[in-house]
Amino acid sequence: MDADLRSLRERLAEISDLGRMLFLGLWDQRVKMPTLGGPARSEAIATLGRIAHEKLVDDEIGRLLERLCPHEESLEYDSDDASLIRVTRHDWEKAKRIPTDLRSEMLLAGAQGHQIWVDARANNDFAAFLPTLERNLELKKRYADCFEWDDSPYTPLLDDFEPYMKTSEVTEVFGTIRPVLAELVRDAPRVDASFLEQAFPADRQEEFCKRILGTLGLEEGSYRLDPTVHPFCTSFSSRDVRMTTRYN
């Protein structure tokens, strides 16, 4: 059992490292990469994704999970080992349904589409981005078709971010809170927020953001804050957090 668990962890660590490099490539594409580097970067991202997927769907991981079933059943549900085995089984079973070529194609199309979107946004030209959007949507539909779902084709995509949650559950939650939130907004006292409409130098905005991060307790040297077209946050460890923003 110990050897199987150790082998599983080693395999997952390798897959995780590949994922970190993949997302580092995506971060760099959106933050630092020169514009003309897009085609080569897109290919590299697709290659890393393909290798990581091939390692995840390896039948040996399935055999390890099967042999670890008795150990999992002997543990508390929320224990580290049981959670590792349970989550890995969920990810492995889901990944086995996805053709490697489709996974690679999705990553390639997404990375290629980013620069097209950036240019289209700058020129306020939605038509220039439409073919790319349609291509990515078609790939997402093919992805959803890899799974059995009983409420919505969005459910397998939602599961990528909220495991085991169904679209119908989200719809129910939103349907419950929407009227309550609308009432809260309607009855909330009006405040003077005119300062938000003022123009401030970008360097002062950056200084303010970093002061906020310090107030929140982020350790200097454990994060970056960079400007980008579409702000996002990602991390490669608790000591390497990449935040982005946009200054107007």
Residue pairs with C-beta under 8 A, 6 or more apart in sequence:
1 67
1 68
1 70
1 71
4 64
4 67
4 68
4 71
5 68
5 71
5 81
7 64
8 61
8 64
8 65
8 68
8 84
8 85
8 88
9 84
11 55
11 58
11 60
11 61
11 64
12 84
12 88
14 55
15 52
15 55
15 56
18 48
18 51
18 52
18 55
19 52
20 236
20 237
21 48
22 45
22 48
22 49
22 52
22 107
23 234
23 236
24 236
25 41
25 44
25 45
25 48
26 45
26 111
26 234
27 234
27 242
28 41
29 37
29 38
29 41
29 45
29 111
29 114
30 114
30 228
30 229
30 230
30 232
30 244
31 226
31 227
31 228
31 242
31 244
32 226
33 41
35 115
38 111
38 112
38 114
38 115
39 112
41 111
42 108
42 111
42 112
43 108
45 107
45 108
45 111
46 104
46 105
46 107
46 108
46 111
47 104
49 103
49 104
49 106
49 107
50 100
50 103
50 104
50 107
53 95
53 98
53 100
53 103
53 104
54 100
56 91
56 92
56 95
57 92
57 95
57 96
57 100
61 88
61 92
62 92
62 96
65 85
65 88
65 89
65 92
68 85
69 85
71 81
71 85
72 81
72 82
72 85
72 86
75 81
75 82
76 82
77 83
87 163
90 163
90 164
94 147
94 156
94 159
97 146
97 147
98 143
98 146
99 146
102 139
102 142
102 143
102 146
105 139
106 136
106 139
106 140
106 143
109 132
109 135
109 136
109 139
110 136
112 132
113 129
113 132
113 133
113 135
113 136
116 128
116 129
116 132
117 129
117 132
118 229
119 125
119 128
120 126
120 128
120 129
121 129
121 229
140 157
141 153
143 156
143 157
144 153
144 154
144 155
144 156
144 157
145 153
146 156
147 155
147 156
149 155
149 156
151 166
151 167
151 168
152 166
152 167
152 168
154 167
155 165
155 166
155 167
158 165
158 166
158 167
158 170
159 165
162 170
202 227
202 247
205 247
206 225
206 247
209 225
209 245
210 225
213 223
213 225
213 243
214 220
218 241
222 238
222 239
222 240
222 241
223 240
223 241
223 242
223 243
224 241
224 242
224 243
225 243
225 244
225 245
226 242
226 243
226 244
226 245
227 244
227 245
227 246
227 247
228 244
228 245
228 246
229 246
230 246
231 244
231 245
231 246
232 244
233 241
233 242
233 243
233 244
234 241
234 242
235 241
235 242
236 242
